[in-house]
Amino acid sequence: QVQLVESGGGLVQAGGSLRLSCAASGRTFRSGVQGWFRQAPEKEREFVAAITWTGGITYYADSVKGRFTISRDNARNTVSLQMNSLKPEDTAVYYCADRRLQGGTYSYTGSYDYWGQGTQVTVSS
């Protein structure tokens, strides 16, 4: 059984940084796509970033481009999200996601096979 566990969330002031990590068990990140999504209160879950196994190609939502960086550590089987210059509007529960499908739309939540439980990120103004 595949399990994804996020860590690294917390409370930070605007302009600060946080680094989220996603550890996988039951599956090795050696194929497909790994992504980060977020969901703020009373809003739909939205795409943040994704990275492909083949080629390590990265994709970002316009709202985080230039501030967030997604990366992976093959040896530790983890995917991370470095978040800089955080804004109050970045406040949300952040979810790690994983799918075997390599191609297609990376921002579509329904295309992902596995999800973590989420980690809260709160940015104060």
N, C-alpha and C positions, 0 to 999 in steps of 0.2 A: 504494500500500500504506500502510495506516495504522500508525503507530508512536507509542507513548506512552513517554515517558522521564521517570522520577521522579528527583528530586534533593532534597537537604536532610536526609537521614537522618544519624544519628550517635549519639554517646554523650553522655548528659546525666544529671545527678543528679536524683533524685526532687524534684519541685516545680519543676523547670525547664521550659523551653519549646523547641520546635522548630517550624520551618515547612517543610512539604513542598510541592514544586511538581511539576506534571505538565505537560509540554509535548507537544503533538501535532503530528505531521507527516502529511501525506496526507489530513487531514480537519480541517475547521474546526468547532469546537464551536459550532454554530448550530442544533442540534436535539437531541432526545433527553435523555439523562441522563448525567451524569458522577459517578463515585463513587470512594470510597476503601474498601479492604478491608485486612485484616491477617491474618497467619498466624504464630502462635507455634509453636515446635518441638513436634512430635507432636500438634498440634491442627489442626482444620479451619479453612479460610479463613473469616473472619467479616466481616460488614458493619460499617463504621465510620460513613460519612456519604455523602450523595448530594445533588446539586443538579440541578434541572430547568432545561433551557434556557428553556422558556416559564414566565415568572413568577419564575424564580430561587428556587423553593421548595426549602427544605432539609430534610433528614431526618437523624436521628442515632440511633445505637445508644444505649440507655439508659446503657451503661457510660461513654460519653464526653460525654453531654449536659451542657452548661454548662462544659465544659473545652475542647472542640475546636470549631473553626469552619471550615466549608468555604466557599470563595468562588471566583470565576472572574474572569479579566481578559480581556475580549473582544478588546482590541487586541493582546494578546500570545498569544492562543489558549492560555491556561494555566488550570489549575485548581489551587488551593492548599488545604492543610489546616494551619491554625494550631493547634498543640497546646500547651496550657498546663496547669500543675499536673500534670505527668506523673507517673505511678506506675510502679513496677517491673512491674506486670501489663500495662502498655502495650507492653512489649518484644515486638517482632515484626518481621517483614518487612511493609512497607506497600506495597500495590499500587494503582495508579491504574487505573480501568476506565471504559469508555465504551460506550454503546449508543444506537442510533437510536430504540428504542421509548420513547415518552414516558410511557405509563402502566404500570400493573402494579406488581408487588412490587419495590421498590428494593433490598431486601436479598438478593435471590436471585442468587447468582453466575452461574447458568446463563443469566440473561437479558442478560448483558453480552457485547458483540461483540468488544471489543478490551481487551487487558491490557498493562500495562507489565511490566518485568522485576523490579520491586520495589526498595525501598531499606530498609536495615536501620535500625531504631530500637532503641536499647538504653538502658534507664533503670536506673541503679544506685541502690541503697538507701542 
